[in-house]
Amino acid sequence: MITNGIGFKEKSSYQEKSQIFKKKQTIKVFLENYTDNTVWRDAFPKRDDLIIRFTTLTMPEDRKLLPNPGNGCRKLEEFAKSYVLGNNLIICLDSDFDYILSVMNSTADQYDENFIFETYAHSIENIKFYENFIVEGISRKVWEDEKTESLKCIYSYYKEFSNSIYDPLVRTLFLKNVTNETITNNEEIFKVLDKFNKIKISKTSDFENFSTNQLWTSIKKSLIDLSKKLDSEIKLRSLESEFKLVQQRLNESNINESNIYLFFRGHNIESLLKPHLISFYDNFFNDKVKNICDVLPTQQEQSDCKKNLFNEKETFSLNYSRNLKEHPFMKKSVERIQEIL
């Protein structure tokens, strides 16, 4: 059992009593990974009378914080049995595949209870890489309105990727679920997508024309072939009717082709999409600077203009504030958190 290492259960009431003296509400939030606070902090309102203390698990044998526990989710589950949770002592964690599997099985989500809050999407990365947040973040850095036509190619890129992984991912999850097996790195869908990062985005038009990229077309064909193979396995097991029911449940829960990427493994989403998004940002920024500066009358003015703008260029980063209520799944946890404040 995981304990606080001090010989008694820590209770939410301790935080409640301490706030009497501080005259501020204090909420202690346990995370799987301390860096997850870059997202979870946006689930709480900015108030002068509210203090949010993020922390991770402390193991008594070495008294060190675990900044990246190997299985933080399972440790937090055990932790919940050892601590008395309440309005002022809560847990925030990744759903992993638990939420989407609860939809498939039409069962209650195991984390959908008081004082334990989850991403509903697979993990923190699936919040950070939500397409609307990416467009919002890039638009700030390139001095564009997020609704501008020139950034719509990001949505097209996401749609192309998400639509293509829907069939093989849902079928993989379905078969693993009925056989009570866990998803591993050896799943064929991950192997097929190993080639994804070999797709080069060397100019803005490469991103805009992503759907016709030759290597991507080949990967898509492999994903289609994988879906057919999985369909054959479903048929062999006489599970066609059960699978149709699962598809219906997913659709009723607003899990579909356009957003299934939010339920793909988070670290895979980051490793697959981030390099392309960085390349797009760099190329778009370069084009923007060129368009701004090349209209100036002299070469010196053009050179100075470019130098100044490149000096202002920000690195690609996902550590910025987001309105999490705009995320189609994370918003549920935000609304539940509001209820305890």
C-alpha positions in Angstrom: 0.0 0.0 0.0 1.2 3.5 -0.8 1.1 5.8 2.2 2.1 9.3 3.0 5.0 8.0 5.1 3.9 9.8 8.2 1.9 7.0 10.0 -1.6 8.2 9.4 -4.1 8.9 6.6 -3.9 12.4 5.2 -7.4 13.8 5.0 -9.1 16.4 3.0 -10.3 17.9 6.3 -6.7 18.8 7.2 -6.6 21.1 4.2 -10.0 22.5 5.1 -8.9 23.3 8.7 -5.7 24.9 7.5 -7.6 27.3 5.3 -9.4 28.7 8.3 -6.1 30.3 9.3 -5.0 31.2 5.8 -8.4 32.6 4.9 -7.9 30.9 1.5 -9.2 27.7 0.1 -6.4 25.2 -0.4 -6.7 22.2 -2.7 -4.0 19.6 -2.8 -3.9 17.9 -6.1 -2.0 14.6 -6.7 -0.8 14.0 -10.2 0.8 11.0 -12.0 3.6 13.3 -13.3 4.4 16.7 -11.9 4.7 18.2 -15.4 1.0 17.3 -15.9 0.2 20.5 -14.0 0.9 22.5 -17.2 -2.6 21.3 -18.3 -4.4 20.5 -15.0 -3.8 24.1 -13.7 -6.1 25.4 -16.4 -8.9 23.2 -14.9 -9.0 25.6 -11.9 -10.2 29.2 -11.8 -7.7 32.0 -11.1 -8.9 33.4 -7.8 -7.1 35.3 -5.1 -8.8 33.2 -2.4 -7.8 29.8 -4.0 -4.5 28.0 -3.6 -3.8 24.9 -5.7 -0.9 22.7 -4.6 0.2 20.2 -7.2 2.3 17.3 -6.1 3.1 13.7 -7.0 3.4 10.5 -5.0 6.1 10.3 -2.3 7.4 6.9 -1.6 8.4 6.3 2.1 11.4 4.1 1.3 13.4 7.0 -0.2 11.2 10.0 0.6 11.7 11.3 -3.0 9.0 12.7 -5.2 8.4 10.6 -8.3 8.5 13.1 -11.1 7.7 10.4 -13.7 6.4 7.2 -12.0 6.5 4.1 -14.1 2.8 3.4 -13.6 1.5 6.5 -11.9 -2.1 5.8 -12.7 -2.1 2.5 -10.8 -0.2 4.0 -7.9 -2.8 6.7 -7.7 -5.5 4.1 -7.6 -3.8 2.5 -4.6 -3.2 5.9 -3.1 -6.9 6.6 -3.2 -7.5 3.7 -0.8 -4.9 5.1 1.6 -6.0 8.8 1.8 -9.3 10.3 2.7 -10.2 12.4 -0.4 -12.5 15.3 -0.3 -13.1 18.8 -1.7 -9.6 19.8 -0.6 -7.7 16.6 -1.4 -8.2 15.3 -4.9 -6.6 13.1 -7.6 -6.2 14.1 -11.3 -5.0 11.4 -13.7 -4.9 10.2 -17.3 -7.7 7.9 -18.4 -5.5 5.8 -20.6 -7.9 3.5 -22.4 -10.2 3.1 -19.4 -12.8 5.7 -20.5 -13.1 4.5 -24.1 -13.3 0.9 -23.0 -16.1 1.8 -20.5 -18.0 3.3 -23.4 -17.4 0.1 -25.5 -18.6 -2.1 -22.6 -21.4 0.3 -21.6 -20.2 0.2 -18.0 -19.7 2.9 -15.5 -16.3 4.6 -15.8 -14.3 3.6 -12.8 -12.9 7.1 -12.2 -16.2 8.9 -12.7 -16.6 9.5 -9.0 -16.1 12.2 -6.4 -12.7 13.7 -6.0 -11.0 11.6 -8.7 -10.8 13.5 -12.0 -9.5 12.3 -15.3 -8.7 13.4 -18.8 -11.3 11.2 -20.5 -9.2 11.5 -23.6 -6.2 9.0 -23.4 -3.8 11.3 -21.6 -2.4 14.8 -21.1 -0.8 14.7 -24.5 -4.2 14.2 -26.1 -5.2 17.5 -24.4 -2.1 19.4 -25.4 -2.4 18.2 -29.0 -6.1 18.9 -29.4 -6.3 20.5 -32.8 -8.1 23.7 -31.7 -5.5 24.3 -29.0 -2.7 23.7 -31.6 -4.2 26.2 -34.0 -4.7 28.7 -31.1 -1.1 28.3 -30.0 0.5 28.6 -33.4 -1.7 31.6 -34.4 -0.4 33.6 -31.4 3.2 33.0 -32.6 2.6 34.0 -36.2 0.5 37.1 -35.6 -2.6 35.5 -37.3 -6.2 35.2 -36.2 -6.8 31.5 -35.4 -9.8 31.5 -37.8 -7.6 32.7 -40.8 -7.8 30.6 -43.9 -4.1 30.0 -44.0 -4.2 27.9 -40.8 -7.1 25.7 -41.9 -4.6 23.2 -43.2 -3.9 22.2 -39.6 -7.5 21.0 -39.3 -7.2 19.1 -42.6 -4.0 17.4 -41.4 -5.7 16.3 -38.2 -8.8 15.1 -40.1 -6.7 13.1 -42.5 -4.7 11.4 -39.6 -7.7 10.8 -37.4 -10.0 9.4 -40.1 -7.2 7.0 -41.2 -6.5 5.5 -37.7 -10.2 5.2 -36.7 -10.9 1.8 -38.2 -7.7 0.0 -37.1 -7.7 1.6 -33.7 -11.3 0.8 -32.8 -11.0 -2.7 -34.1 -7.7 -3.3 -32.1 -9.3 -2.0 -28.9 -12.4 -4.1 -29.5 -10.5 -7.3 -30.0 -8.1 -6.7 -27.1 -11.1 -5.9 -24.9 -13.0 -9.1 -25.7 -9.9 -11.2 -25.2 -9.0 -9.3 -22.0 -5.5 -8.4 -23.3 -3.6 -5.2 -22.8 -2.5 -2.8 -25.5 1.3 -3.1 -26.0 4.0 -1.6 -28.2 3.8 -4.6 -30.4 0.3 -3.8 -31.8 0.3 -3.7 -35.6 -1.2 -0.2 -35.7 1.9 1.2 -34.0 4.2 -0.7 -36.3 2.4 0.7 -39.4 2.7 4.2 -38.1 6.5 3.9 -37.4 7.0 5.3 -40.9 4.9 8.4 -40.2 7.8 10.5 -39.0 9.7 9.8 -42.3 7.2 12.1 -44.0 9.1 15.3 -44.5 7.5 18.7 -44.1 10.2 21.0 -45.7 7.8 23.8 -46.8 4.4 25.0 -46.0 2.8 23.5 -49.1 4.0 20.0 -47.9 1.7 20.4 -45.0 -1.1 21.8 -47.0 -0.9 18.9 -49.4 -0.3 16.3 -46.8 -3.2 14.1 -47.9 -1.5 13.4 -51.3 1.9 12.7 -49.9 3.2 9.5 -51.4 4.5 8.0 -48.2 1.3 8.9 -46.3 -0.7 7.3 -49.1 1.3 4.1 -48.6 0.8 4.2 -44.8 -3.0 4.8 -45.3 -3.1 1.7 -47.5 -1.4 -0.3 -44.8 -3.9 1.0 -42.2 -6.8 -0.1 -44.5 -5.2 -3.5 -45.0 -4.8 -3.8 -41.2 -8.5 -3.0 -40.7 -9.5 -5.7 -43.2 -7.3 -8.2 -41.3 -8.9 -7.2 -38.0 -12.4 -7.5 -39.6 -11.5 -11.0 -40.6 -10.6 -11.8 -37.1 -13.8 -10.3 -35.8 -15.8 -12.4 -38.3 -13.8 -15.6 -37.4 -14.8 -15.1 -33.7 -18.4 -14.4 -34.7 -18.3 -11.0 -33.1 -19.8 -8.9 -35.9 -23.0 -8.0 -34.1 -21.1 -7.1 -30.9 -18.8 -4.9 -32.8 -21.6 -3.0 -34.5 -23.1 -2.4 -31.0 -19.7 -1.0 -29.9 -19.5 1.3 -32.9 -23.0 2.6 -32.0 -22.0 3.2 -28.4 -18.9 5.1 -29.5 -21.0 7.3 -31.8 -23.5 8.0 -29.1 -20.7 9.1 -26.8 -19.4 11.5 -29.5 -16.3 9.3 -30.2 -15.9 9.3 -34.0 -13.5 9.4 -37.0 -12.7 13.1 -36.5 -11.7 12.8 -32.9 -10.5 9.2 -32.3 -6.9 10.6 -32.2 -7.8 11.9 -28.8 -8.0 8.2 -27.6 -4.7 7.1 -29.3 -1.8 6.6 -26.9 -0.7 10.0 -25.8 3.0 9.6 -26.1 2.5 8.2 -29.6 0.4 11.2 -30.6 3.2 13.5 -29.4 6.0 11.7 -31.2 4.0 11.4 -34.4 2.4 14.9 -34.7 4.9 17.2 -33.0 7.7 17.0 -35.6 5.3 17.9 -38.4 3.7 20.7 -36.4 7.1 22.2 -35.6 8.1 22.1 -39.2 4.8 23.7 -40.3 5.3 26.4 -37.7 8.8 27.1 -38.8 8.0 27.3 -42.4 4.8 29.3 -41.9 6.8 31.8 -39.8 9.5 32.1 -42.5 6.8 32.7 -45.1 5.1 35.3 -42.9 8.3 37.2 -42.3 9.1 37.2 -46.0 5.7 38.5 -46.9 6.0 41.3 -44.3 9.6 42.4 -45.1 10.0 41.9 -48.8 7.6 44.8 -49.6 9.9 47.3 -47.9 11.7 49.6 -50.4 15.4 48.9 -49.7 17.4 45.7 -49.1 18.7 47.2 -45.8 15.2 47.8 -44.6 14.2 44.3 -45.6 17.2 42.8 -43.9 16.6 44.8 -40.7 12.9 43.8 -40.7 13.7 40.1 -41.0 16.4 40.3 -38.3 14.0 42.0 -35.9 11.1 39.6 -36.5 13.3 36.5 -36.2 14.7 37.8 -32.9 11.1 37.9 -31.7 10.3 34.3 -32.9 9.2 32.0 -30.1 10.1 28.4 -29.9 7.3 25.9 -30.5 5.8 25.2 -27.0 2.6 23.7 -25.6 3.0 25.2 -22.2 0.4 27.9 -22.4 -3.0 28.5 -20.8 -6.0 26.8 -22.4 -9.8 27.0 -22.0 -10.2 23.3 -21.2 -14.0 23.6 -21.4 -13.4 23.8 -25.2 -12.0 20.3 -25.2 -14.8 17.9 -26.1 -13.9 15.4 -23.3 -11.8 17.2 -20.8 -14.5 19.7 -20.2 -16.4 17.2 -18.1 -13.7 17.1 -15.5 -13.5 20.9 -15.5 -17.2 21.1 -14.8 -16.9 18.5 -12.1 -14.0 20.4 -10.5 -16.1 23.6 -10.5 -18.7 21.8 -8.3 -16.2 21.3 -5.4 -15.0 24.9 -5.3 
